[in-house]
């Protein structure tokens, strides 16, 4: 009982955390990768291919078969000869040239045997086994490509929620300030120091803010739904994010001093692997011109009898054994192999063109992501300065309003300017984070 209680105490924090549904970025990516049916199927594809490779390797092992043939000669085949043509089969009592028939087998025959075949040389099979290793590498690379795509999608959804939530918090703070101002203005109306129309103007602003908050709440809910879908959680899961927006992660990208490492992009590595597969296929086809050599051995018995019940007499079982080597040399098959070799040569040219194209694509993606990111960082600086000025302006006008220096319209205008500055700032922050993710993806720096 004590052990059980201790187990529950140890397990409790994990259970509570799971029910709470609080996730940081890495846990979101981890869940998305672990729960993805696509990745699970990719793992199964790898397992299936490993099974196929093992099946192919069994052809290198001895192949042993047992066989039993039973033949009942309902009408026994005869050998037709002419009397006198062969001395051993001459009947002196019959004239030469007369047709005679000989029966050289009995009515019932039983042939149990064991056959062993062993592959000695098949260059085509050996090259196919090598090609399977390359195919296995390609499957793993496809899985890595899927993981990268999932990690990028989760990262963008994650930061979309954080930014939407931050905007929502700002809007709610703005609403609280305006509602406080409305209450103060209502008190001033009662004391005769403010007009009723001022309260109405503030109420319009409150209504607009509430509508804006409603849209923002819907945006947060939709973003959480997208993230839950990417993580393959239940639609009604309440997702809380543990992370916070931090501009320090948006460091400036250093100028590109070294050549782009194309191999860090899975798409490029996959094309290189496909090229190796085509080259391997070409080698396999060429190996088809080599002879195939098999060794074989057969041992068995071949008893026979006129009557079936005598067929199993021990005296009729005489063992025979033979061993041999079989070689098959391809000579001509209608130029089939020549056309297959041409096909692989053309496929290799296509992949070379694709490699050139993807290099250009990576170059442009990297440069475009860098440009967008650099401009986003500049936009953040500008919008953050605007936000600071708008906050200071709103505070100053509120103080003036409390002293009766500025009017309600001035306060409402400052609140509108503040909300616009907040929206612009978070849009710039969102664009910068997305550009940073795109840049990391372009240079192959996505971690998961």
C-alpha positions as CSV (number, residue, x, y, z in Angstrom):
1,X,0.0,0.0,0.0
2,X,2.8,2.4,0.9
3,X,4.5,1.7,-2.5
4,X,1.2,2.5,-4.3
5,X,0.8,5.8,-2.4
6,X,4.5,6.7,-3.2
7,X,3.8,5.9,-6.9
8,X,0.8,8.2,-6.9
9,X,2.8,11.0,-5.3
10,X,5.5,10.7,-8.0
11,X,2.9,10.5,-10.8
12,X,0.8,13.4,-9.6
13,X,2.9,16.3,-11.1
14,X,2.8,14.6,-14.5
15,X,-0.9,14.0,-14.4
16,X,-1.6,17.6,-13.3
17,X,0.6,19.0,-16.0
18,X,-1.1,16.8,-18.6
19,X,-4.6,18.0,-17.6
20,X,-3.4,21.6,-17.4
21,X,-2.5,21.5,-21.1
22,X,0.4,24.0,-20.8
23,X,3.0,23.7,-23.5
24,X,6.2,25.4,-24.6
25,X,7.4,25.4,-28.2
26,X,9.5,22.3,-28.0
27,X,6.7,20.3,-26.3
28,X,4.3,21.4,-29.0
29,X,6.7,20.2,-31.7
30,X,7.4,17.0,-29.8
31,X,3.7,16.2,-29.5
32,X,3.0,17.0,-33.2
33,X,5.8,14.7,-34.3
34,X,4.8,11.9,-31.9
35,X,1.1,12.0,-32.8
36,X,1.4,12.5,-36.6
37,X,-0.2,9.6,-38.5
38,X,1.9,10.7,-41.5
39,X,5.1,10.2,-39.6
40,X,3.8,6.9,-38.1
41,X,3.1,5.7,-41.6
42,X,6.6,6.8,-42.7
43,X,8.1,4.7,-39.9
44,X,5.9,1.8,-41.1
45,X,7.2,2.4,-44.6
46,X,10.8,2.0,-43.3
47,X,9.8,-1.2,-41.4
48,X,8.2,-2.5,-44.6
49,X,11.3,-1.7,-46.6
50,X,13.5,-3.3,-44.0
51,X,11.4,-6.4,-44.3
52,X,11.7,-6.4,-48.1
53,X,15.5,-6.0,-47.8
54,X,15.6,-9.0,-45.5
55,X,13.4,-11.0,-48.0
56,X,15.8,-10.1,-50.8
57,X,18.8,-11.2,-48.7
58,X,17.3,-14.6,-48.2
59,X,18.0,-15.3,-51.9
60,X,21.7,-15.6,-50.9
61,X,20.9,-18.5,-48.6
62,X,20.4,-22.1,-49.7
63,X,17.0,-23.0,-51.1
64,X,15.9,-26.5,-50.1
65,X,12.7,-28.2,-51.4
66,X,11.3,-31.6,-50.9
67,X,9.4,-33.2,-53.7
68,X,7.4,-36.4,-54.2
69,X,6.1,-37.6,-57.5
70,X,3.8,-40.6,-57.9
71,X,3.0,-41.8,-61.4
72,X,0.5,-44.5,-62.3
73,X,1.0,-45.6,-66.0
74,X,-2.5,-46.5,-67.0
75,X,-1.2,-47.4,-70.4
76,X,2.5,-47.8,-70.3
77,X,4.5,-46.2,-73.1
78,X,6.5,-48.6,-75.3
79,X,9.7,-48.2,-77.2
80,X,9.3,-49.2,-80.9
81,X,12.2,-51.1,-82.5
82,X,12.8,-53.2,-85.6
83,X,13.9,-56.8,-85.0
84,X,17.6,-57.2,-85.8
85,X,18.4,-53.5,-85.7
86,X,19.9,-53.7,-82.2
87,X,21.5,-57.1,-81.3
88,X,20.5,-56.8,-77.7
89,X,16.9,-56.4,-78.7
90,X,16.8,-59.1,-81.4
91,X,14.3,-62.0,-81.3
92,X,15.7,-64.9,-83.4
93,X,12.3,-66.5,-83.7
94,X,11.0,-63.5,-85.7
95,X,12.2,-62.2,-89.1
96,X,14.4,-59.2,-89.3
97,X,12.7,-55.9,-89.8
98,X,9.6,-56.9,-88.0
99,X,8.3,-54.3,-85.5
100,X,8.8,-55.2,-81.9
101,X,7.7,-53.1,-78.8
102,X,9.5,-53.0,-75.5
103,X,8.1,-51.9,-72.1
104,X,11.0,-50.3,-70.1
105,X,9.1,-49.2,-67.0
106,X,6.6,-50.6,-64.6
107,X,3.0,-49.4,-64.0
108,X,3.6,-47.5,-60.7
109,X,6.5,-45.2,-59.9
110,X,7.3,-43.2,-56.8
111,X,10.0,-40.5,-56.8
112,X,10.7,-38.8,-53.4
113,X,13.6,-36.4,-53.6
114,X,15.3,-33.3,-52.0
115,X,16.6,-30.5,-54.1
116,X,19.1,-27.9,-52.9
117,X,20.0,-24.8,-54.9
118,X,22.6,-22.3,-53.9
119,X,23.3,-19.0,-55.6
120,X,27.0,-18.7,-56.4
121,X,27.1,-15.5,-58.6
122,X,24.4,-13.0,-59.6
123,X,25.8,-9.5,-60.0
124,X,22.4,-8.1,-60.7
125,X,21.2,-9.3,-57.3
126,X,24.3,-8.1,-55.5
127,X,23.8,-4.6,-57.0
128,X,20.1,-4.6,-56.1
129,X,21.1,-5.3,-52.4
130,X,23.3,-2.2,-52.6
131,X,20.5,-0.2,-54.1
132,X,18.2,-1.1,-51.3
133,X,20.5,0.6,-48.9
134,X,20.2,3.8,-50.9
135,X,16.4,3.4,-51.0
136,X,16.4,3.1,-47.2
137,X,18.3,6.3,-47.0
138,X,15.8,8.1,-49.2
139,X,12.9,6.9,-47.0
140,X,14.6,8.3,-43.9
141,X,15.2,11.6,-45.7
142,X,11.5,11.8,-46.7
143,X,10.7,11.3,-43.0
144,X,13.1,14.1,-42.0
145,X,11.5,16.4,-44.6
146,X,8.1,15.7,-43.1
147,X,9.4,16.4,-39.6
148,X,10.8,19.8,-40.8
149,X,7.5,20.8,-42.4
150,X,5.6,19.9,-39.2
151,X,8.1,21.8,-37.0
152,X,7.8,24.9,-39.2
153,X,4.0,24.8,-39.2
154,X,3.9,24.3,-35.4
155,X,6.4,27.1,-34.8
156,X,4.3,29.5,-36.8
157,X,1.1,28.5,-35.1
158,X,2.7,28.8,-31.7
159,X,3.9,32.3,-32.2
160,X,0.7,33.3,-33.9
161,X,-1.1,32.4,-30.6
162,X,1.4,34.3,-28.4
163,X,1.1,37.4,-30.5
164,X,-2.7,37.2,-30.7
165,X,-2.8,36.7,-26.9
166,X,-0.5,39.6,-26.3
167,X,-2.7,41.8,-28.5
168,X,-5.8,40.7,-26.6
169,X,-4.2,41.5,-23.3
170,X,-3.4,45.0,-24.5
171,X,-6.9,45.5,-25.8
172,X,-8.4,44.4,-22.5
173,X,-6.1,46.9,-20.6
174,X,-7.2,49.6,-23.0
175,X,-10.9,48.7,-22.4
176,X,-10.4,48.9,-18.6
177,X,-8.9,52.4,-18.9
178,X,-11.7,53.6,-21.1
179,X,-14.3,52.1,-18.8
180,X,-12.7,53.8,-15.9
181,X,-12.8,57.0,-17.8
182,X,-16.4,56.5,-18.6
183,X,-17.2,56.0,-14.9
184,X,-15.3,59.2,-14.0
185,X,-17.1,61.1,-16.8
186,X,-20.5,59.9,-15.5
187,X,-19.6,61.3,-12.1
188,X,-18.5,64.6,-13.6
189,X,-21.8,64.7,-15.5
190,X,-23.7,64.4,-12.3
191,X,-21.6,67.2,-10.8
192,X,-22.1,69.4,-13.9
193,X,-18.5,69.5,-14.9
194,X,-18.9,67.3,-18.0
195,X,-21.6,66.9,-20.7
196,X,-23.7,63.8,-21.3
197,X,-22.5,63.6,-24.9
198,X,-19.0,62.9,-23.6
199,X,-20.3,59.7,-21.9
200,X,-22.0,58.7,-25.2
201,X,-18.7,59.2,-27.1
202,X,-16.9,57.1,-24.6
203,X,-19.6,54.4,-24.8
204,X,-19.1,54.3,-28.6
205,X,-15.4,53.7,-28.0
206,X,-16.1,51.0,-25.4
207,X,-18.4,49.2,-27.8
208,X,-15.8,49.4,-30.6
209,X,-13.2,48.0,-28.2
210,X,-15.5,45.2,-27.1
211,X,-16.1,44.3,-30.7
212,X,-12.3,44.4,-31.3
213,X,-11.7,42.2,-28.3
214,X,-14.3,39.7,-29.6
215,X,-12.5,39.5,-32.9
216,X,-9.2,39.1,-31.1
217,X,-10.6,36.3,-28.9
218,X,-11.9,34.5,-32.0
219,X,-8.4,34.9,-33.6
220,X,-6.8,33.3,-30.5
221,X,-9.3,30.5,-30.4
222,X,-8.8,29.7,-34.1
223,X,-5.0,29.8,-33.7
224,X,-5.3,27.4,-30.8
225,X,-7.5,25.1,-32.8
226,X,-4.9,25.1,-35.6
227,X,-2.2,24.2,-33.2
228,X,-4.3,21.5,-31.5
229,X,-4.9,20.0,-35.0
230,X,-1.2,20.1,-35.7
231,X,-0.5,18.4,-32.4
232,X,-3.4,15.9,-33.1
233,X,-5.1,16.7,-29.8
234,X,-8.8,16.6,-29.1
235,X,-10.7,19.7,-30.5
236,X,-11.9,20.6,-27.1
237,X,-8.4,20.6,-25.5
238,X,-7.7,23.9,-23.7
239,X,-4.2,24.9,-24.8
240,X,-2.1,27.2,-22.7
241,X,1.3,28.3,-23.9
242,X,4.1,28.6,-21.5
243,X,6.4,30.7,-23.7
244,X,6.6,34.5,-23.9
245,X,7.4,36.8,-26.7
246,X,11.0,38.0,-26.5
247,X,12.6,40.3,-29.0
248,X,16.0,39.1,-28.0
249,X,15.5,36.0,-30.1
250,X,15.2,38.2,-33.1
251,X,18.9,38.8,-33.5
252,X,20.3,40.3,-36.6
253,X,21.5,37.8,-39.2
254,X,25.1,38.1,-40.0
255,X,26.2,38.6,-43.6
256,X,26.6,35.4,-45.5
257,X,30.4,34.9,-45.6
258,X,30.5,31.2,-46.5
259,X,28.9,29.3,-49.4
260,X,25.4,28.1,-48.7
261,X,25.4,24.5,-47.4
262,X,22.9,22.9,-49.8
263,X,23.2,19.6,-48.1
264,X,21.5,20.9,-45.0
265,X,18.3,21.2,-47.0
266,X,16.6,17.8,-47.0
267,X,15.1,18.5,-50.5
268,X,18.6,18.8,-51.9
269,X,19.9,15.7,-50.1
270,X,16.9,13.7,-51.3
271,X,17.7,14.6,-54.9
272,X,21.3,13.5,-54.4
273,X,20.0,10.2,-53.0
274,X,17.7,9.8,-56.0
275,X,20.6,10.4,-58.3
276,X,22.5,7.6,-56.5
277,X,19.4,5.4,-56.9
278,X,19.4,6.1,-60.7
279,X,23.1,5.3,-60.9
280,X,22.5,2.1,-58.9
281,X,19.7,1.2,-61.3
282,X,22.0,1.7,-64.2
283,X,24.6,-0.6,-62.6
284,X,21.9,-3.2,-61.9
285,X,20.9,-3.2,-65.6
286,X,24.5,-3.5,-66.7
287,X,24.9,-6.4,-64.3
288,X,22.2,-8.2,-66.2
289,X,24.7,-8.9,-68.9
290,X,26.8,-11.0,-66.5
291,X,26.1,-14.7,-66.2
292,X,24.2,-16.2,-63.3
293,X,25.7,-19.2,-61.6
294,X,23.9,-21.6,-59.3
295,X,25.1,-24.8,-57.6
296,X,22.5,-27.5,-57.1
297,X,22.3,-31.0,-55.5
298,X,19.6,-33.6,-55.7
299,X,19.2,-36.8,-53.7
300,X,16.2,-39.2,-53.8
301,X,14.8,-42.6,-54.6
302,X,12.9,-43.9,-57.7
303,X,11.2,-47.2,-56.8
304,X,8.7,-48.7,-59.2
305,X,6.3,-51.8,-59.2
306,X,3.6,-53.3,-61.3
307,X,1.4,-53.6,-58.3
308,X,0.9,-50.6,-56.1
309,X,1.2,-52.6,-52.8
310,X,4.7,-53.6,-53.8
311,X,5.9,-50.1,-54.4
312,X,7.0,-49.6,-50.8
313,X,9.2,-52.7,-50.5
314,X,12.6,-51.8,-49.1
315,X,14.4,-53.7,-51.8
316,X,13.1,-51.4,-54.5
317,X,14.5,-48.2,-52.9
318,X,17.9,-47.4,-54.4
319,X,19.3,-44.0,-53.6
320,X,20.7,-41.6,-56.2
321,X,22.5,-38.4,-55.7
322,X,23.8,-35.8,-58.1
323,X,25.4,-32.4,-57.8
324,X,26.0,-29.8,-60.5
325,X,26.5,-26.2,-61.5
326,X,24.1,-24.3,-63.7
327,X,25.2,-21.2,-65.5
328,X,22.8,-18.9,-67.5
329,X,24.4,-16.5,-69.9
330,X,22.2,-13.7,-71.4
331,X,22.8,-13.4,-75.1
332,X,20.0,-11.4,-76.8
333,X,16.7,-10.2,-75.5
334,X,15.5,-7.9,-78.3
335,X,17.6,-4.9,-77.1
336,X,15.4,-4.6,-74.0
337,X,18.4,-3.9,-71.8
338,X,19.8,-1.2,-74.1
339,X,16.5,0.7,-73.9
340,X,16.5,0.4,-70.1
341,X,20.0,1.7,-70.0
342,X,18.9,4.7,-72.1
343,X,16.0,5.3,-69.7
344,X,18.4,5.6,-66.7
345,X,20.7,7.9,-68.6
346,X,17.8,10.2,-69.3
347,X,16.6,10.1,-65.7
348,X,20.1,11.0,-64.5
349,X,20.0,14.1,-66.8
350,X,16.6,15.1,-65.3
351,X,18.0,14.9,-61.7
352,X,21.0,17.0,-62.7
353,X,18.6,19.6,-64.0
354,X,16.6,19.4,-60.8
355,X,19.7,19.8,-58.6
356,X,20.6,23.0,-60.5
357,X,17.0,24.2,-60.1
358,X,16.8,23.5,-56.4
359,X,20.2,25.2,-55.8
360,X,18.8,28.4,-57.4
361,X,15.6,28.0,-55.4
362,X,17.6,27.7,-52.1
363,X,19.7,30.7,-53.1
364,X,16.6,32.9,-53.8
365,X,14.7,31.6,-50.7
366,X,17.7,32.4,-48.5
367,X,18.2,35.9,-49.9
368,X,14.5,36.7,-49.9
369,X,14.0,35.5,-46.3
370,X,17.1,37.5,-45.3
371,X,15.7,40.7,-46.9
372,X,12.2,40.2,-45.3
373,X,13.8,39.6,-41.9
374,X,16.1,42.6,-42.1
375,X,13.2,44.9,-43.1
376,X,11.1,43.3,-40.3
377,X,13.7,44.2,-37.7
378,X,13.8,47.8,-38.9
379,X,9.9,47.9,-38.8
380,X,9.9,46.6,-35.2
381,X,12.3,49.4,-34.2
382,X,10.0,52.0,-35.8
383,X,6.8,50.5,-34.5
384,X,8.1,50.1,-31.0
385,X,9.1,53.7,-30.9
386,X,5.7,54.7,-32.1
387,X,4.1,52.5,-29.4
388,X,6.2,54.1,-26.7
389,X,5.2,57.6,-28.0
390,X,1.6,56.6,-28.1
391,X,1.7,55.2,-24.5
392,X,3.3,58.4,-23.3
393,X,0.9,60.6,-25.2
394,X,-2.1,58.7,-23.8
395,X,-0.8,59.0,-20.2
396,X,-0.2,62.7,-20.7
397,X,-3.6,63.5,-22.2
398,X,-5.3,61.5,-19.5
399,X,-3.6,63.6,-16.9
400,X,-4.6,66.8,-18.8
401,X,-8.2,65.4,-19.0
402,X,-8.3,64.8,-15.3
403,X,-7.2,68.5,-14.8
404,X,-9.8,69.7,-17.3
405,X,-7.1,70.9,-19.8
406,X,-8.0,68.4,-22.6
407,X,-11.4,67.1,-23.7
408,X,-12.9,63.7,-24.0
409,X,-12.2,63.6,-27.8
410,X,-8.5,64.1,-27.2
411,X,-8.5,61.1,-24.8
412,X,-10.4,58.9,-27.2
413,X,-8.2,59.9,-30.1
414,X,-5.1,59.1,-28.0
415,X,-6.6,55.7,-27.2
416,X,-7.3,55.0,-30.9
417,X,-3.7,56.0,-31.8
418,X,-2.4,53.7,-29.0
419,X,-4.4,50.7,-30.3
420,X,-3.2,51.4,-33.8
421,X,0.4,51.6,-32.6
422,X,-0.1,48.3,-30.7
423,X,-1.6,46.6,-33.7
424,X,1.2,47.8,-36.0
425,X,3.9,46.8,-33.5
426,X,2.6,43.2,-33.1
427,X,2.0,42.8,-36.8
428,X,5.7,43.8,-37.3
429,X,6.7,41.4,-34.5
430,X,4.7,38.6,-36.1
431,X,6.2,39.3,-39.6
432,X,9.7,39.3,-38.1
433,X,9.2,35.9,-36.4
434,X,7.7,34.4,-39.5
435,X,10.6,35.7,-41.6
436,X,13.1,34.3,-39.1
437,X,11.4,30.9,-39.3
438,X,11.4,31.1,-43.1
439,X,15.1,32.0,-43.0
440,X,16.0,29.1,-40.7
441,X,14.0,26.8,-43.0
442,X,15.8,28.1,-46.1
443,X,19.3,27.5,-44.6
444,X,18.3,24.2,-43.0
445,X,18.4,25.2,-39.4
446,X,15.0,24.0,-38.2
447,X,15.4,22.0,-34.9
448,X,12.9,19.6,-33.6
